[in-house]
Amino acid sequence: MSLRKIYVTNFAVFSLLLPLAPPSFAAGTEDGSYQSTVTAVPGSYAEAKKLISEANYSEARTMLQGITSAEPSNADAWNLLGFSSRKLGDLTAASKAYSQALKLNPGHLGALEYQGEMYIQMGDSTKAKANLVTLQGLCGNCEEMRDLQKALTAAGIY
């Protein structure tokens, strides 16, 4: 096989795989420990993240409900299910999803930040501050801790 044919073949394969690469997303949404067994299918985690980045929380939530049903150990999907639910005003569903994400990974920075923001919405400053302290202990001055601190300050709590 000629070098040109190898190059063209490799380029074609790369071109097919490139759209499957996940979009960039805010820090803390993933803990990095979960390796999905579902790839490049309708309703994938990457597709749900894209919908969230477009503020399409309703469709993302439906998709994430399917993902968490198929992959109940996916703490990242539970975290984004909580985020989508919270953005839709369903704090009960958000609370359950964040609790599941943190049950699977108690040190999930994104879930701790987002759960803290949910506590602020619920008027529970004690729990929101507890999440801040947990984040400070886990990551020091990381983005998730700073974001929750800003939310607490904006709410007049911190």
Residue pairs with C-beta under 8 A, 6 or more apart in sequence:
20 39
20 40
20 46
21 46
22 45
22 46
22 49
23 46
23 49
23 50
23 53
25 49
25 52
25 53
26 110
26 143
27 109
27 110
27 142
27 143
27 144
28 109
28 110
28 113
28 142
28 143
28 144
28 147
29 49
29 76
29 79
29 80
29 83
29 110
30 76
30 79
30 110
31 75
31 76
31 105
31 107
31 108
31 109
31 110
33 75
33 105
34 71
34 73
34 74
34 75
34 76
36 44
36 45
36 71
36 74
37 71
38 44
38 45
38 67
38 70
38 71
43 63
43 66
43 67
44 67
45 67
45 74
45 76
45 77
45 80
47 63
48 60
48 63
48 64
48 67
48 77
48 80
48 84
49 60
49 80
51 57
51 59
51 60
51 63
52 60
52 80
52 83
52 84
55 87
57 84
57 87
57 88
58 84
58 88
60 80
60 84
61 81
61 84
61 85
61 88
64 77
64 80
64 81
64 84
65 81
67 74
67 77
67 81
68 74
68 77
68 78
68 81
68 97
68 100
71 77
73 104
74 104
75 100
75 101
75 102
75 104
75 105
75 108
75 111
76 101
76 108
76 110
78 97
78 98
78 100
78 101
78 104
78 111
79 97
79 98
79 101
79 108
79 110
79 111
79 114
81 93
81 97
82 93
82 94
82 95
82 96
82 97
82 98
82 101
82 111
82 114
82 115
82 118
83 94
83 114
85 91
85 93
85 94
85 97
86 94
86 114
86 117
86 118
86 121
91 118
91 121
91 122
94 114
94 118
95 115
95 118
98 111
98 114
98 115
98 118
99 115
101 108
101 111
102 108
102 111
102 112
102 115
105 111
107 138
109 135
109 138
109 139
109 142
109 144
110 144
112 131
112 134
112 135
112 138
112 144
112 148
113 131
113 135
113 144
113 145
113 147
113 148
115 131
116 127
116 128
116 131
116 132
116 135
116 148
116 151
116 152
117 128
117 147
117 148
117 151
119 125
119 127
119 128
119 131
120 128
120 151
120 152
120 155
120 157
125 152
125 155
125 157
128 148
128 151
128 152
128 157
129 152
129 157
129 158
131 148
132 145
132 148
132 149
132 152
132 158
135 142
135 144
135 145
135 148
136 145
139 145
149 158
152 158
